[in-house]
Amino acid sequence: MITSRKSLLCAGLLAATVASGAFAQAPAAAPAAQDPSAAQAPAKGPRGREDRAQRFEQMKQRHAQHLAALKEKLKLTPAQEGAWNTFAQAQELPPAPPAGARMNRDEFAKLTTPQRLDLMEKRRAERSAMFTRRADATRTFYAGLTPEQQKTFDAESMRRFGPDEHGGPRHPHHPAAPAKS
């Protein structure tokens, strides 16, 4: 004997089957006919991401805007311009890697474990050297600021890299980011 629960389950499955069959019969429209602006969209990669070079350029523009805004807020004196230029040069992003220079997953999978570790260690050392160069330039520049400028610099760097306005981390992947309560 079929219980009412089984009857409801069978009716639900039957309805879902009929509904999915009806959707499967609907003809697919051509993408260009649906959205005329789709032809003007930026080139997408294999996972729907914008072209790497375009994203890198956008990142460089945002970085330059942040530096320009910081310089304006600090109200630097002409005597501090040289230190600013050294600081700003150290903060520049490295050049974008040439297309195809990045190892894909298949190539990485072909490496042995020691080879992968060596590659990761090499990249870590490069990032560490870049961080050290930036940190040294920041310390030198900071030492040449007035106490009022240092307060502004501290507030701006905390706003950019510290907790967001809700108390959560701006960069949750960073190990030193405070935990969200």
C-alpha positions in Angstrom: 0.0 0.0 0.0 1.3 3.5 -0.9 1.3 6.0 1.9 0.5 9.6 1.4 4.1 10.5 1.9 5.1 8.3 -1.0 2.3 9.6 -3.1 3.5 13.2 -2.6 7.0 12.2 -3.4 6.0 10.5 -6.6 3.8 13.5 -7.6 6.8 15.8 -6.9 9.1 13.7 -9.0 6.6 13.5 -11.8 6.1 17.3 -11.8 9.8 17.9 -11.8 10.3 15.5 -14.7 7.5 17.1 -16.7 8.8 20.6 -15.9 12.4 19.8 -16.9 11.1 18.2 -20.1 9.2 21.4 -21.0 12.3 23.5 -20.4 14.5 21.2 -22.4 12.1 21.7 -25.4 12.5 25.5 -25.4 14.6 26.7 -28.3 17.8 28.4 -27.5 18.1 32.0 -28.9 21.3 33.2 -30.5 23.5 35.1 -28.0 23.8 38.1 -30.3 20.1 38.4 -30.7 19.5 38.4 -27.0 22.0 41.0 -26.0 23.4 43.4 -28.7 26.0 44.7 -26.2 27.4 41.2 -25.9 29.6 41.7 -29.0 31.3 44.7 -27.2 32.1 42.8 -24.0 35.8 42.3 -23.2 37.5 39.1 -24.2 37.0 36.4 -21.6 39.3 33.5 -20.6 38.5 29.9 -20.1 36.6 30.5 -16.8 34.9 33.7 -17.8 37.6 36.1 -16.6 38.6 39.2 -18.4 41.8 39.2 -20.2 44.8 39.2 -17.8 46.5 42.1 -19.5 43.4 44.2 -19.3 42.9 43.4 -15.6 46.6 44.2 -14.9 46.3 47.6 -16.6 43.2 48.3 -14.5 45.0 47.3 -11.3 48.0 49.6 -12.3 45.6 52.5 -12.8 43.9 52.0 -9.4 47.3 51.8 -7.8 48.4 55.0 -9.4 45.2 56.7 -8.3 45.8 55.5 -4.7 49.3 56.9 -4.7 48.2 60.2 -6.2 45.4 60.5 -3.5 47.9 59.7 -0.8 50.4 62.4 -2.1 47.6 65.0 -2.1 46.5 64.2 1.4 50.0 64.3 2.8 50.6 67.9 1.5 54.2 67.3 0.9 56.8 70.1 0.9 59.2 70.6 -2.0 61.9 69.2 0.2 60.0 65.9 0.6 59.4 65.4 -3.1 62.7 63.4 -3.6 61.8 61.0 -0.8 58.2 60.7 -2.2 59.6 59.8 -5.7 61.8 57.1 -4.2 58.9 55.8 -2.2 56.5 55.8 -5.1 59.1 54.1 -7.4 59.5 51.3 -4.8 55.7 50.9 -4.7 55.4 50.4 -8.4 53.9 47.1 -9.5 56.2 44.7 -11.3 55.8 44.5 -15.1 53.1 42.1 -16.3 54.5 38.7 -17.2 54.4 38.1 -20.9 51.6 36.1 -22.3 52.2 32.4 -21.9 54.9 32.9 -19.3 52.7 31.5 -16.5 52.8 27.8 -16.1 49.5 26.1 -16.6 48.1 23.4 -14.3 49.0 20.6 -16.7 52.7 21.7 -16.8 52.7 22.1 -13.0 51.2 18.6 -12.6 54.0 17.1 -14.7 56.7 18.4 -12.2 57.9 16.2 -9.4 57.2 17.2 -5.9 60.8 18.5 -5.3 60.6 20.5 -8.5 57.2 22.1 -7.4 58.7 22.9 -4.0 61.7 24.6 -5.7 59.5 26.6 -8.0 57.3 27.7 -5.1 60.3 28.6 -3.0 61.8 30.7 -5.8 58.5 32.6 -6.2 58.3 33.1 -2.4 61.9 34.5 -2.4 61.0 36.9 -5.2 57.9 38.2 -3.4 59.9 38.5 -0.1 62.6 40.5 -1.8 60.0 42.8 -3.4 58.3 43.2 0.0 61.6 44.1 1.7 62.4 46.7 -0.9 58.9 48.3 -0.4 59.1 48.1 3.4 62.6 49.8 3.4 61.4 52.6 1.1 58.3 53.1 3.2 60.3 53.3 6.5 62.7 55.8 4.9 59.9 58.0 3.5 57.9 57.8 6.8 60.9 58.9 8.8 61.0 62.1 6.7 57.4 63.1 7.3 56.1 65.5 10.0 54.1 64.0 12.9 50.9 65.3 11.3 51.8 63.7 7.9 52.7 60.5 9.8 49.2 60.4 11.3 47.7 60.9 7.9 49.9 58.2 6.4 49.0 55.8 9.2 45.3 56.5 8.8 45.4 56.0 5.0 47.4 52.8 5.2 45.1 51.4 7.9 42.1 52.4 5.7 43.6 50.5 2.8 45.0 47.5 4.5 43.3 47.3 7.9 39.9 46.1 8.9 37.0 47.2 6.7 34.2 49.5 8.0 32.4 46.5 9.5 35.4 45.3 11.5 36.2 42.5 9.1 39.5 42.0 7.3 40.0 43.6 3.9 42.3 40.8 2.9 40.9 37.6 4.5 43.6 35.5 2.8 46.3 37.3 4.7 47.5 35.4 7.8 47.8 38.5 9.9 44.3 39.7 9.1 42.1 39.9 12.3 39.4 37.3 12.6 35.8 38.4 12.1 33.8 38.2 15.3 
